[in-house]
Amino acid sequence: MISLALKYKPLKYLVGFNLATLFIFLTAPVFWKTENLFVFFLFFIFCQIALGLGFKIGADGVKNKINYIPEPNKRFINFVFVFYVCTFLIKYAYLLKFYPHQIGEMINFLLIGIASPQLGYQMSIDPSRGFTIPWSIYAVISVVNQLFFIIGFIYWKYSNLSKKIIFIIFLAIEFFFWFGRGTNFGVINLIVTFLLVMFVNNSIKKIKLTQKIKRTVVIVLLGIAGLGVFTYNLVERGGGGEVNSSELSLGRSEIDENNSFLNSLPKSLVPTYLFTVYYVSQGYYHTCLAFDLDFHFTYFLGNNPETINIGNIMGMEVDKETYVYRLNQKGIDPKINWHSIYTWLASDFSFFGVPFIFFIMGAMLGHSWVSSIKHQDFISKIIFVITGNILIFSFANNNYFGSIFYSGTIVIIYWYITRVKGIKV
């Protein structure tokens, strides 16, 4: 038996975090030009309730008579590492729109982005640069590659020295890649993934006070590092120098420069606070605006960037029917501004269907969490990290699911069949 406090531990933290982002949005020093704030508040709360109900049902539904895997198969891990080593250049070449042998060109491209995050970000979204590698090849290698860092973090305690060195090298390359693109997403995502793995690996263990202090220090340092990267990238993408609040206007809304809390902050903290508001509030505000638009069904292809890409390859052009795209009529650039997961999901399921999706994600989180801490199941830990990441970034976008779409879809189906339904494969 596990205690109720441990059973609902991730739900408490996750809902608390979501409520904190809602608080930042509602108390932001911004004149929000929308009449849907209260409607959004009710919608948000309903989604959190659905998440909680799903979590309880999922957590209570864990079966004991299932062949759980507390320690991953070494052959499988070796395969993942060897496969990634052999294909990582194809992955980066596809994402950067180069050929795999153009290593020097890719490095120079990323160095430019590190020197100037503003230019790096503009180059990374430049529509004039076409892909050099077929999408089909990228999709096939992504089935394995997209789980590499999750598996690497989970497997760390089982790894020998050579695997740890290999993993650290590729982790450094991944950081280099995201820094060079001038975006926060990948860097912060790696930090969050590490914290989720640490959370699920250590929650059931009784640890000494000194270990708690060490872990707290690690979390604080990672938080400071993430906040520093976040602020630096956004400041530099804005051209550097002193932050001009007029540049942070959100659509048709404007910063309240006479806000007492904003004016009471030390000048050195104003950029970080404004960019935090900018990052957290943007998605929620755009959801408020999306409530005014009609629902256009996107055939279950409009909920994240990767499925939209698949739709475009199929000639369906579902991107133009999504709420994200259609918000451009309200002055919201779909390529620059970001949107909450609520807006992304609504393109496929409508806003009435979004709470049901949160219920499903809650059930996945609850079931994978209890399976992880009760049985130390390796597959369930992967599902927990995937679902946790999706929900943590729900205020900003649904890009995370797009970034692990191919491998994530397969492992979720496998997990559902073998862990939830208990069918032997």
C-alpha positions as CSV (number, residue, x, y, z in Angstrom):
1,M,0.0,0.0,0.0
2,I,1.1,3.5,-0.7
3,S,0.0,6.5,1.3
4,L,-2.6,9.0,0.0
5,A,0.0,11.8,0.3
6,L,2.4,9.8,-2.0
7,K,-0.4,8.7,-4.3
8,Y,-1.6,12.2,-5.1
9,K,1.8,13.9,-4.8
10,P,2.3,14.8,-8.5
11,L,-1.3,15.9,-8.9
12,K,-0.9,18.3,-6.0
13,Y,2.2,19.8,-7.5
14,L,0.9,19.9,-11.0
15,V,-2.4,21.6,-10.2
16,G,-0.6,23.9,-7.9
17,F,1.7,24.9,-10.7
18,N,-1.2,25.4,-13.1
19,L,-3.0,27.6,-10.6
20,A,0.2,29.6,-10.1
21,T,0.3,30.3,-13.9
22,L,-3.3,31.3,-13.8
23,F,-2.6,33.7,-10.9
24,I,0.3,35.3,-12.9
25,F,-2.1,35.8,-15.8
26,L,-5.0,37.3,-13.9
27,T,-2.8,39.6,-11.8
28,A,-0.4,40.6,-14.7
29,P,0.2,44.4,-15.1
30,V,-1.6,44.2,-18.4
31,F,-4.8,45.8,-19.8
32,W,-6.3,42.6,-21.3
33,K,-8.6,43.5,-24.2
34,T,-11.1,40.7,-24.0
35,E,-14.4,40.1,-22.3
36,N,-13.7,36.4,-21.8
37,L,-11.5,36.4,-18.7
38,F,-14.2,35.0,-16.4
39,V,-15.2,32.4,-19.0
40,F,-11.6,31.3,-19.3
41,F,-11.3,31.1,-15.5
42,L,-14.3,28.7,-15.3
43,F,-13.0,26.7,-18.3
44,F,-9.6,26.4,-16.7
45,I,-10.9,25.3,-13.3
46,F,-13.2,22.7,-15.0
47,C,-10.1,21.3,-16.9
48,Q,-8.2,21.0,-13.6
49,I,-11.1,19.2,-12.0
50,A,-11.3,16.8,-15.0
51,L,-7.5,16.3,-14.7
52,G,-7.9,15.4,-11.0
53,L,-10.8,13.0,-11.6
54,G,-8.9,11.3,-14.3
55,F,-5.8,11.0,-12.1
56,K,-7.8,9.3,-9.3
57,I,-9.4,6.8,-11.7
58,G,-6.1,6.0,-13.4
59,A,-4.3,5.7,-10.0
60,D,-7.0,3.4,-8.7
61,G,-6.9,1.2,-11.8
62,V,-3.4,-0.1,-11.5
63,K,-3.3,-3.9,-11.6
64,N,-0.9,-6.1,-9.7
65,K,-0.9,-9.2,-11.9
66,I,1.1,-7.6,-14.7
67,N,4.6,-8.3,-15.9
68,Y,6.2,-5.0,-14.8
69,I,9.8,-4.2,-15.8
70,P,11.7,-2.6,-12.9
71,E,15.0,-2.6,-14.7
72,P,15.1,-2.0,-18.5
73,N,16.4,-4.7,-20.9
74,K,20.2,-4.0,-21.5
75,R,19.9,-5.1,-25.1
76,F,17.1,-2.6,-25.7
77,I,19.2,0.2,-24.0
78,N,22.2,-0.7,-26.1
79,F,20.1,-0.6,-29.2
80,V,18.7,2.8,-28.4
81,F,22.2,4.2,-27.7
82,V,23.8,2.7,-30.9
83,F,20.8,3.8,-33.0
84,Y,21.1,7.3,-31.8
85,V,24.8,7.5,-32.3
86,C,24.3,6.3,-35.9
87,T,21.4,8.7,-36.7
88,F,21.8,11.8,-34.6
89,L,23.3,13.7,-37.6
90,I,20.3,12.9,-39.7
91,K,18.1,14.3,-36.9
92,Y,19.9,17.6,-36.6
93,A,20.3,17.9,-40.4
94,Y,16.6,17.6,-40.9
95,L,15.7,20.1,-38.1
96,L,18.4,22.6,-39.3
97,K,17.6,22.0,-43.0
98,F,21.1,20.9,-44.0
99,Y,22.6,17.6,-45.2
100,P,24.1,15.2,-42.7
101,H,27.6,15.6,-44.1
102,Q,27.4,19.4,-43.7
103,I,28.7,19.3,-40.1
104,G,30.7,22.5,-40.3
105,E,27.8,24.4,-41.8
106,M,25.5,23.2,-39.0
107,I,28.0,24.2,-36.4
108,N,28.5,27.7,-37.9
109,F,24.7,28.1,-38.2
110,L,24.3,27.4,-34.5
111,L,27.3,29.6,-33.5
112,I,25.6,32.5,-35.2
113,G,22.5,31.8,-33.2
114,I,24.5,31.7,-29.9
115,A,26.2,35.0,-30.8
116,S,22.8,36.5,-31.7
117,P,19.7,34.7,-30.4
118,Q,17.6,37.2,-32.3
119,L,19.2,36.2,-35.6
120,G,19.3,32.5,-34.6
121,Y,15.6,32.5,-34.0
122,Q,14.8,34.3,-37.2
123,M,16.9,31.8,-39.2
124,S,15.3,28.8,-37.5
125,I,11.8,29.9,-38.7
126,D,12.9,31.2,-42.1
127,P,10.3,29.7,-44.5
128,S,12.5,30.2,-47.5
129,R,14.9,27.4,-46.4
130,G,13.4,24.0,-47.5
131,F,14.0,20.6,-45.9
132,T,16.9,18.6,-47.3
133,I,15.9,15.2,-45.9
134,P,12.6,13.4,-46.6
135,W,10.1,13.6,-43.8
136,S,9.6,9.8,-44.0
137,I,13.3,9.2,-43.0
138,Y,13.0,11.7,-40.1
139,A,9.8,10.0,-38.9
140,V,11.3,6.5,-38.9
141,I,14.4,7.5,-36.9
142,S,12.3,9.6,-34.5
143,V,10.5,6.5,-33.3
144,V,13.7,5.7,-31.4
145,N,15.5,9.0,-31.2
146,Q,12.7,11.1,-29.6
147,L,12.9,9.0,-26.4
148,F,16.7,9.0,-26.1
149,F,17.0,11.7,-23.5
150,I,14.1,10.4,-21.4
151,I,15.5,6.9,-21.4
152,G,19.0,8.2,-20.8
153,F,17.9,10.1,-17.6
154,I,15.9,7.1,-16.3
155,Y,18.6,4.6,-17.1
156,W,21.4,6.7,-15.6
157,K,21.6,4.8,-12.3
158,Y,22.0,1.5,-14.3
159,S,24.5,2.9,-16.8
160,N,28.2,2.1,-16.8
161,L,30.8,4.8,-17.2
162,S,31.0,4.6,-21.0
163,K,27.2,5.1,-21.4
164,K,27.3,8.0,-19.0
165,I,30.0,9.7,-21.0
166,I,28.1,9.1,-24.3
167,F,24.9,10.5,-22.8
168,I,26.6,13.6,-21.4
169,I,28.2,14.3,-24.8
170,F,24.9,14.1,-26.6
171,L,23.2,16.1,-23.9
172,A,25.8,18.9,-24.4
173,I,25.1,18.7,-28.2
174,E,21.4,19.0,-27.6
175,F,21.9,22.1,-25.4
176,F,24.2,23.5,-28.1
177,F,21.5,22.9,-30.7
178,W,18.8,24.7,-28.7
179,F,21.0,27.6,-27.7
180,G,21.9,28.1,-31.4
181,R,18.3,28.3,-32.4
182,G,17.7,31.1,-30.0
183,T,14.7,29.4,-28.3
184,N,14.0,28.4,-24.7
185,F,11.9,25.4,-25.4
186,G,14.5,22.7,-25.7
187,V,16.7,23.9,-22.8
188,I,13.9,24.2,-20.3
189,N,12.3,21.0,-21.5
190,L,15.5,19.0,-20.8
191,I,15.6,20.6,-17.3
192,V,12.0,19.7,-16.7
193,T,12.5,16.1,-18.0
194,F,15.5,15.7,-15.6
195,L,13.4,16.9,-12.7
196,L,10.5,14.7,-13.5
197,V,12.8,11.6,-13.7
198,M,14.4,12.6,-10.4
199,F,10.9,13.0,-8.9
200,V,9.6,9.6,-10.0
201,N,12.8,7.8,-9.2
202,N,13.2,9.1,-5.7
203,S,9.7,9.8,-4.3
204,I,9.2,6.4,-2.7
205,K,12.7,6.3,-1.1
206,K,13.4,7.5,2.4
207,I,16.4,9.8,2.1
208,K,18.6,11.4,4.7
209,L,18.5,15.1,5.4
210,T,21.8,15.7,3.7
211,Q,20.5,14.1,0.5
212,K,17.4,16.3,0.7
213,I,19.5,19.3,1.0
214,K,21.7,18.3,-2.0
215,R,18.6,17.6,-4.2
216,T,17.1,20.9,-3.1
217,V,20.3,22.7,-4.1
218,V,20.2,21.0,-7.5
219,I,16.6,21.9,-8.1
220,V,17.3,25.6,-7.1
221,L,20.4,25.8,-9.3
222,L,18.5,24.3,-12.3
223,G,15.7,26.7,-11.7
224,I,18.0,29.7,-11.6
225,A,19.8,28.4,-14.7
226,G,16.5,27.9,-16.6
227,L,15.3,31.3,-15.6
228,G,18.6,32.9,-16.7
229,V,18.5,31.2,-20.1
230,F,14.9,32.1,-20.5
231,T,15.5,35.8,-19.7
232,Y,18.7,36.0,-21.8
233,N,17.1,34.5,-24.9
234,L,14.1,36.7,-24.8
235,V,16.0,39.9,-24.1
236,E,18.5,39.1,-26.9
237,R,15.7,38.1,-29.3
238,G,14.3,41.5,-28.7
239,G,17.5,43.1,-29.8
240,G,19.2,43.3,-26.4
241,G,19.5,46.4,-24.2
242,E,16.9,47.8,-21.8
243,V,13.5,46.2,-22.0
244,N,10.9,48.4,-23.5
245,S,7.5,47.5,-22.1
246,S,5.8,48.6,-25.4
247,E,7.6,45.8,-27.2
248,L,5.9,43.3,-24.8
249,S,2.3,44.2,-25.7
250,L,0.2,41.1,-26.1
251,G,-1.8,41.4,-29.2
252,R,-4.1,44.4,-28.7
253,S,-3.4,44.4,-25.0
254,E,-0.9,46.7,-23.4
255,I,1.4,46.8,-20.4
256,D,0.1,48.9,-17.5
257,E,3.2,51.0,-16.9
258,N,1.6,52.6,-13.8
259,N,1.1,49.3,-12.1
260,S,2.2,49.7,-8.4
261,F,3.7,46.2,-8.2
262,L,5.7,46.6,-11.4
263,N,7.0,50.0,-10.2
264,S,7.9,48.6,-6.8
265,L,10.3,46.0,-8.3
266,P,14.0,46.6,-8.4
267,K,15.0,47.7,-12.0
268,S,17.2,44.6,-12.4
269,L,14.2,42.3,-11.8
270,V,11.8,44.0,-14.2
271,P,12.9,42.2,-17.4
272,T,12.6,38.8,-15.7
273,Y,9.2,39.6,-14.3
274,L,7.9,41.1,-17.6
275,F,9.2,38.2,-19.7
276,T,7.7,35.7,-17.2
277,V,4.3,37.4,-17.6
278,Y,4.8,37.5,-21.3
279,Y,5.7,33.8,-21.4
280,V,3.0,32.6,-19.0
281,S,0.1,34.9,-20.0
282,Q,0.4,34.8,-23.8
283,G,-1.2,31.4,-24.2
284,Y,-4.1,32.1,-21.8
285,Y,-4.9,35.4,-23.4
286,H,-5.0,33.9,-26.8
287,T,-7.4,31.2,-25.5
288,C,-9.7,34.0,-24.4
289,L,-9.6,35.4,-27.9
290,A,-10.1,32.0,-29.5
291,F,-13.5,31.7,-27.6
292,D,-14.8,34.3,-30.0
293,L,-14.0,32.2,-33.1
294,D,-16.1,29.4,-34.6
295,F,-15.0,25.8,-34.4
296,H,-13.5,24.3,-37.6
297,F,-12.8,20.6,-37.3
298,T,-9.2,19.7,-38.2
299,Y,-9.6,15.9,-38.5
300,F,-7.4,15.2,-35.3
301,L,-4.4,16.7,-37.1
302,G,-4.5,20.2,-35.7
303,N,-3.5,19.7,-32.0
304,N,0.3,20.0,-32.4
305,P,2.9,21.1,-34.9
306,E,3.9,17.6,-36.0
307,T,0.4,16.4,-36.9
308,I,-0.2,19.6,-38.7
309,N,3.0,18.9,-40.7
310,I,1.6,15.4,-41.5
311,G,-1.6,17.0,-42.7
312,N,0.2,19.4,-44.9
313,I,2.2,16.6,-46.4
314,M,-1.1,14.8,-47.2
315,G,-2.3,18.0,-48.9
316,M,-5.0,18.8,-46.3
317,E,-3.6,22.2,-45.1
318,V,-5.3,21.8,-41.7
319,D,-3.1,24.5,-40.3
320,K,-5.3,27.2,-41.8
321,E,-8.3,25.8,-40.0
322,T,-6.7,25.7,-36.5
323,Y,-7.5,28.3,-33.9
324,V,-3.8,29.1,-33.7
325,Y,-3.7,30.2,-37.4
326,R,-7.1,31.9,-37.4
327,L,-6.2,34.1,-34.5
328,N,-4.1,36.1,-36.9
329,Q,-7.3,38.0,-37.7
330,K,-7.0,39.3,-34.1
331,G,-3.4,40.4,-34.6
332,I,-1.8,37.2,-33.3
333,D,1.0,35.9,-35.5
334,P,0.8,32.1,-35.6
335,K,4.6,31.8,-36.2
336,I,5.8,34.1,-33.5
337,N,3.3,34.0,-30.7
338,W,2.6,30.9,-28.7
339,H,-0.7,29.4,-27.5
340,S,-1.8,27.3,-24.6
341,I,-2.5,23.6,-25.0
342,Y,-6.2,24.4,-24.5
343,T,-6.2,26.3,-27.8
344,W,-4.3,23.6,-29.6
345,L,-6.5,20.8,-28.5
346,A,-9.7,22.8,-29.2
347,S,-8.9,22.8,-32.9
348,D,-9.5,19.0,-32.9
349,F,-11.9,18.5,-30.1
350,S,-13.6,21.9,-29.6
351,F,-13.4,23.8,-26.3
352,F,-16.2,21.5,-25.0
353,G,-14.1,18.5,-25.6
354,V,-10.8,19.8,-24.1
355,P,-11.8,18.8,-20.4
356,F,-12.4,15.3,-21.6
357,I,-8.8,15.2,-23.0
358,F,-7.5,16.5,-19.7
359,F,-9.4,13.7,-18.0
360,I,-7.6,11.2,-20.2
361,M,-4.2,12.8,-19.6
362,G,-5.0,12.8,-15.8
363,A,-5.8,9.0,-16.0
364,M,-2.5,8.4,-17.9
365,L,-0.6,10.4,-15.3
366,G,-2.2,8.7,-12.3
367,H,-1.8,5.2,-13.7
368,S,1.8,5.7,-14.8
369,W,2.7,7.3,-11.5
370,V,1.3,4.5,-9.3
371,S,2.8,1.9,-11.6
372,S,6.2,3.6,-11.3
373,I,6.4,4.0,-7.6
374,K,4.6,0.8,-6.7
375,H,6.3,-1.5,-9.2
376,Q,9.2,0.6,-10.4
377,D,8.0,-0.1,-14.0
378,F,10.3,1.3,-16.6
379,I,7.7,1.8,-19.3
380,S,5.3,3.6,-16.9
381,K,8.2,6.0,-15.9
382,I,8.5,7.0,-19.6
383,I,4.7,7.6,-19.8
384,F,4.8,9.6,-16.6
385,V,7.6,11.9,-17.9
386,I,5.8,12.3,-21.3
387,T,2.5,13.2,-19.7
388,G,4.0,15.3,-17.0
389,N,5.9,17.4,-19.6
390,I,2.7,17.9,-21.7
391,L,0.8,19.1,-18.7
392,I,3.6,21.3,-17.2
393,F,3.9,23.1,-20.6
394,S,0.1,23.4,-21.0
395,F,0.1,27.1,-20.3
396,A,2.5,27.8,-23.2
397,N,2.0,25.3,-26.1
398,N,1.6,21.7,-27.2
399,N,5.0,21.6,-28.8
400,Y,6.3,19.0,-26.5
401,F,3.9,16.3,-27.7
402,G,4.9,17.3,-31.3
403,S,8.6,16.9,-30.4
404,I,8.0,13.3,-29.2
405,F,5.0,12.5,-31.4
406,Y,6.3,9.4,-33.3
407,S,8.0,7.6,-30.4
408,G,5.4,8.9,-27.9
409,T,2.5,7.6,-29.9
410,I,3.9,4.1,-30.2
411,V,5.1,3.8,-26.5
412,I,1.7,5.1,-25.3
413,I,-0.2,2.5,-27.3
414,Y,2.2,-0.3,-26.1
415,W,1.8,0.9,-22.5
416,Y,-2.0,1.0,-22.7
417,I,-2.2,-2.5,-24.1
418,T,0.3,-4.1,-21.7
419,R,0.0,-2.0,-18.5
420,V,-3.6,-0.7,-18.5
421,K,-5.4,-3.6,-20.3
422,G,-2.9,-6.2,-19.1
423,I,-2.5,-8.0,-22.4
424,K,0.8,-9.8,-22.9
425,V,2.6,-8.8,-26.1
